[in-house]
């Protein structure tokens, strides 16, 4: 059995840390081991844009210790918030990678940030150029510390409303009724995830798994699902 999780964003225990379910996560990791399952973390398990790694390890010490005991049952696919410093380990065979493949299932799993123009890195191995999304995240963290810890949720809701508005505006421009079967909601801000899924399916992939969006959904496109 393969189990996929993503985007827990474990922080440093401060007002910017949105993860407070360590006990439940520990129980989940016990379940993974009991069922002899394979756990694939699809990125952003750690919130390294807003917190230092040592502080995160201290704040969630029991979770990290339990996670490391999974040994060969764990694969870590890096995301945009935990890209640095783990990118240098993706070629060393340490269970850290940029994409997870299963040829027997015709499956590929990614975090998905490389399709997002606001959150993808260009080439951090040569020169780290932070994506625009990082500066937005740092601004939100500052507001969380000094104004209210739920600022990030308000910002997320505002972005979702903006995305919904732009998609409906495009459908009206193309004379497509948003309530009709012809209207297909785009994956991502500009349909980047939908295009990525179609590209994978064209190469024979049947199942595509993404993190990054923070939205749980299951969609069928052509002969594949994601």
Buried (B, 14 or more C-beta within 10 A) or exposed (E): EBBBBBBBBBBBBBBBBBBEEBEEBBEBBEEBBEEEBBBBBBBBBBBBBBBEBEBBBEBBEEBBEBBEEBEEBBBBBBBBBBBBEBBEBBEEEEBBBBEBEBEEEBBBBBBBBBBBBBBBBEEBEEEEEBBEBBEBBBEBBEBBBEEEBEBBEEBEEEEEEEBEEEBBEBBEEEEBEBEEEEBEBBBBBBBBBBBBBBEBBEEEBBBBBBBBBEEEEEBEBEEBBB
